[in-house]
Amino acid sequence: MSAGGPSASPGRTAGHYVLLEFGTFSLPARLFDTRIANAFFERLPVVVDLIGWGEELYGSIGEDLGSLDPVPHIPPGGLAYTN
C-alpha cells in the first residue's frame, strides 16, 4: 500500500485527505486533525507492506510518531496507528 497526500483543503479542521493505493485499486481516506496524523501526513508518501490478520491488515511505517489517547476499537474502514 502507498499513501500520498494529494492536498489538504485550506481552512478545514477535519484533517487531511489522502489517497491509499493498493495496486489495482485506491481508496480516499481522511486523517483526523491530531498531532500524530499531521506528523504522518508530513512524511507522505510512504509505502507499507501489509500483512493480513483475519479481516484486518497491518503494516509498519518504520517510524515512531508518539502516542495520543489510544482507543480499544477501530470502526470498520478505520485507519489506526500504534507506536
FIMAR-844491 format. One record per residue: residue number from 1; x, y, z of N, C-alpha, C, CB in turn. Coordinates in Angstrom, 3 decimals. Glycine has a CB too. Example, Ala and Ser with C-alpha at 12.3 -4.5 7.8 and 13.67 -1.06 7.14 Angstrom:
% residues 2
num:n_xx:n_yy:n_zz:ca_xx:ca_yy:ca_zz:c_xx:c_yy:c_zz:cb_xx:cb_yy:cb_zz
1:13.190:-5.690:7.800:12.300:-4.500:7.800:13.200:-3.300:7.800:11.308:-4.473:9.046;
2:12.850:-2.250:7.080:13.670:-1.060:7.140:12.900:0.030:7.870:14.084:-0.598:5.725;
***
This chain:
% residues 83
num:n_xx:n_yy:n_zz:ca_xx:ca_yy:ca_zz:c_xx:c_yy:c_zz:cb_xx:cb_yy:cb_zz
1:0.848:-1.156:0.000:0.000:0.000:0.000:0.894:1.219:0.000:-0.965:-0.003:1.205;
2:0.494:2.223:-0.739:1.178:3.503:-0.631:0.139:4.563:-0.350:1.984:3.835:-1.920;
3:0.552:5.574:0.368:-0.351:6.666:0.710:0.293:7.963:0.281:-0.682:6.683:2.228;
4:-0.461:8.754:-0.424:0.032:10.056:-0.849:-0.918:11.130:-0.395:0.216:10.110:-2.367;
5:-0.415:12.325:-0.216:-1.234:13.442:0.229:-1.545:14.371:-0.912:-0.547:14.200:1.340;
6:-2.638:14.130:-1.662:-2.938:14.960:-2.811:-3.040:16.428:-2.445:-4.212:14.505:-3.454;
7:-3.841:16.753:-1.461:-3.900:18.126:-0.965:-4.880:18.187:0.179:-4.302:19.116:-2.084;
8:-4.578:19.036:1.090:-5.498:19.293:2.195:-6.278:20.537:1.836:-4.744:19.461:3.565;
9:-7.539:20.538:2.118:-8.355:21.703:1.825:-8.030:22.807:2.818:-9.858:21.352:1.866;
10:-7.666:23.998:2.338:-7.319:25.086:3.249:-8.474:25.427:4.182:-6.907:26.322:2.460;
11:-8.160:25.671:5.434:-9.159:26.100:6.395:-10.019:25.001:6.985:-10.025:27.076:5.766;
12:-9.817:23.760:6.584:-10.634:22.664:7.119:-10.042:22.176:8.423:-10.739:21.500:6.106;
13:-10.879:21.991:9.419:-10.400:21.466:10.698:-10.555:19.954:10.765:-11.150:22.119:11.857;
14:-11.133:19.348:9.724:-11.386:17.914:9.728:-10.114:17.098:9.537:-12.379:17.566:8.649;
15:-9.032:17.702:9.144:-7.806:16.962:8.907:-7.494:16.887:7.429:-7.906:15.570:9.491;
16:-6.478:16.097:7.100:-6.013:15.977:5.720:-6.712:14.821:5.015:-4.491:15.781:5.680;
17:-6.839:14.953:3.714:-7.367:13.879:2.885:-6.208:13.244:2.135:-8.455:14.404:1.899;
18:-6.181:11.922:2.071:-5.116:11.189:1.398:-5.739:10.138:0.492:-4.149:10.535:2.423;
19:-4.921:9.592:-0.399:-5.361:8.517:-1.270:-4.504:7.298:-0.969:-5.266:8.923:-2.776;
20:-5.141:6.202:-0.577:-4.450:4.944:-0.291:-4.472:4.108:-1.560:-5.114:4.175:0.910;
21:-3.304:3.741:-2.060:-3.209:2.984:-3.305:-2.804:1.550:-3.003:-2.199:3.639:-4.276;
22:-3.586:0.607:-3.541:-3.374:-0.817:-3.301:-3.082:-1.566:-4.593:-4.590:-1.422:-2.616;
23:-2.340:-0.998:-5.493:-2.011:-1.668:-6.748:-3.128:-1.566:-7.762:-1.690:-3.114:-6.496;
24:-4.166:-2.394:-7.617:-5.244:-2.416:-8.606:-6.406:-1.494:-8.263:-5.755:-3.812:-8.761;
25:-6.411:-0.925:-7.075:-7.483:-0.001:-6.703:-6.958:0.998:-5.682:-8.709:-0.768:-6.138;
26:-7.703:2.059:-5.481:-7.315:3.064:-4.488:-8.544:3.505:-3.707:-6.632:4.285:-5.166;
27:-8.299:3.999:-2.492:-9.373:4.448:-1.608:-9.027:5.813:-1.029:-9.619:3.423:-0.474;
28:-9.981:6.742:-1.029:-9.736:8.010:-0.349:-9.874:7.805:1.158:-10.716:9.110:-0.850;
29:-9.134:8.576:1.925:-9.204:8.488:3.388:-9.024:9.881:3.976:-8.125:7.506:3.948;
30:-9.576:10.068:5.166:-9.415:11.337:5.880:-8.672:11.064:7.173:-10.796:12.017:6.161;
31:-7.646:11.847:7.426:-6.903:11.754:8.682:-7.497:12.747:9.663:-5.378:12.024:8.468;
32:-7.679:12.335:10.902:-8.157:13.268:11.920:-7.135:14.380:12.128:-8.435:12.532:13.252;
33:-7.565:15.492:12.647:-6.687:16.626:12.903:-6.023:16.451:14.269:-7.476:17.966:12.839;
34:-5.004:15.577:14.312:-4.254:15.325:15.544:-2.764:15.505:15.266:-4.545:13.893:16.096;
35:-1.996:15.608:16.312:-0.546:15.751:16.183:0.051:14.565:15.424:0.108:15.876:17.571;
36:-0.394:13.355:15.730:0.149:12.165:15.074:-0.270:12.105:13.611:-0.307:10.897:15.803;
37:-1.531:12.384:13.319:-1.991:12.370:11.930:-1.244:13.414:11.107:-3.508:12.623:11.861;
38:-1.004:14.580:11.684:-0.272:15.625:10.969:1.183:15.221:10.738:-0.333:16.945:11.745;
39:1.802:14.562:11.725:3.175:14.075:11.559:3.235:13.018:10.463:3.714:13.499:12.887;
40:2.245:12.128:10.422:2.168:11.116:9.369:2.024:11.794:8.013:0.987:10.147:9.619;
41:1.127:12.763:7.906:0.882:13.465:6.648:2.153:14.141:6.140:-0.232:14.504:6.825;
42:2.927:14.717:7.047:4.165:15.406:6.664:5.202:14.438:6.092:4.753:16.140:7.870;
43:5.098:13.145:6.404:6.058:12.155:5.921:5.627:11.497:4.612:6.267:11.094:6.971;
44:4.462:11.816:4.104:3.982:11.215:2.859:4.824:11.667:1.679:2.512:11.569:2.621;
45:4.964:10.820:0.668:4.348:9.498:0.524:5.130:8.425:1.284:4.250:9.121:-0.955;
46:4.432:7.397:1.708:5.050:6.234:2.347:4.537:4.972:1.666:4.746:6.202:3.881;
47:5.343:3.929:1.703:4.948:2.617:1.196:4.965:1.667:2.383:5.902:2.118:0.035;
48:3.887:0.912:2.559:3.747:-0.001:3.693:3.465:-1.402:3.165:2.615:0.468:4.658;
49:4.260:-2.378:3.587:3.974:-3.779:3.276:2.935:-4.260:4.271:5.272:-4.670:3.330;
50:1.780:-4.687:3.767:0.672:-5.090:4.634:0.625:-6.597:4.822:-0.649:-4.602:4.062;
51:0.228:-7.010:6.012:0.049:-8.416:6.364:-1.390:-8.587:6.829:1.071:-8.875:7.472;
52:-2.077:-9.604:6.318:-3.454:-9.867:6.715:-3.526:-10.630:8.024:-4.173:-10.636:5.632;
53:-4.485:-10.242:8.862:-4.769:-10.935:10.123:-6.278:-10.928:10.258:-4.055:-10.246:11.376;
54:-6.912:-12.044:9.946:-8.377:-12.071:9.917:-8.867:-11.145:8.821:-8.978:-11.660:11.291;
55:-9.746:-10.226:9.187:-10.269:-9.269:8.216:-9.520:-7.937:8.261:-11.750:-9.035:8.463;
56:-8.411:-7.903:8.983:-7.655:-6.657:9.138:-6.301:-6.764:8.451:-7.469:-6.317:10.628;
57:-5.740:-5.610:8.102:-4.414:-5.528:7.511:-3.517:-4.706:8.426:-4.472:-4.911:6.089;
58:-2.286:-5.164:8.588:-1.324:-4.484:9.449:-0.046:-4.230:8.673:-1.034:-5.310:10.721;
59:0.654:-3.161:9.022:1.943:-2.864:8.422:2.636:-1.765:9.200:1.780:-2.461:6.955;
60:3.938:-1.673:9.022:4.732:-0.687:9.749:5.126:0.464:8.836:5.982:-1.338:10.349;
61:5.087:1.682:9.383:5.591:2.834:8.639:7.065:3.055:8.960:4.769:4.102:8.969;
62:7.612:2.263:9.887:9.027:2.324:10.200:9.457:3.511:11.037:9.785:2.328:8.962;
63:8.513:4.210:11.635:8.828:5.371:12.467:7.910:5.425:13.664:8.719:6.667:11.662;
64:8.411:5.953:14.763:7.605:6.158:15.963:7.137:7.606:15.971:8.412:5.815:17.265;
65:5.845:7.810:15.817:5.270:9.156:15.804:4.714:9.551:17.163:4.174:9.247:14.758;
66:4.950:8.721:18.181:4.444:9.011:19.515:3.119:8.325:19.763:4.298:10.504:19.713;
67:2.446:8.724:20.829:1.138:8.158:21.146:0.220:9.273:21.619:1.253:7.042:22.225;
68:-1.084:9.014:21.497:-2.073:10.025:21.851:-3.421:9.352:22.028:-2.149:11.140:20.775;
69:-3.956:9.323:23.225:-5.302:8.824:23.512:-5.679:7.564:22.734:-6.300:9.894:23.217;
70:-5.018:6.428:22.983:-5.365:5.210:22.258:-6.811:4.788:22.515:-4.420:4.082:22.647;
71:-7.406:4.157:21.519:-8.781:3.661:21.639:-8.765:2.145:21.477:-9.724:4.328:20.575;
72:-9.669:1.427:22.174:-9.649:-0.034:22.137:-10.263:-0.639:20.876:-10.366:-0.565:23.328;
73:-11.054:0.122:20.131:-11.755:-0.432:18.970:-11.668:0.544:17.802:-13.236:-0.739:19.313;
74:-11.309:0.026:16.643:-11.276:0.827:15.423:-12.496:0.423:14.603:-9.927:0.617:14.611;
75:-13.332:1.368:14.185:-14.536:1.024:13.432:-14.194:0.477:12.047:-15.442:2.245:13.301;
76:-15.113:-0.281:11.427:-14.881:-0.777:10.069:-14.495:0.376:9.141:-16.138:-1.503:9.532;
77:-13.464:0.143:8.354:-12.990:1.178:7.442:-12.031:2.151:8.085:-14.144:1.927:6.887;
78:-11.796:2.012:9.391:-10.922:2.937:10.105:-9.453:2.631:9.880:-11.226:2.901:11.579;
79:-8.631:3.662:10.001:-7.179:3.525:9.949:-6.651:3.789:11.348:-6.535:4.502:8.898;
80:-5.690:3.015:11.759:-5.147:3.196:13.103:-3.633:3.210:13.050:-5.641:2.088:14.050;
81:-3.036:3.842:14.034:-1.583:3.884:14.188:-1.256:3.514:15.628:-1.002:5.297:13.818;
82:-0.218:2.734:15.794:0.300:2.468:17.130:1.811:2.513:17.071:-0.196:1.097:17.674;
83:2.417:3.014:18.125:3.879:3.039:18.127:4.317:1.784:18.798:4.460:4.303:18.840;
***
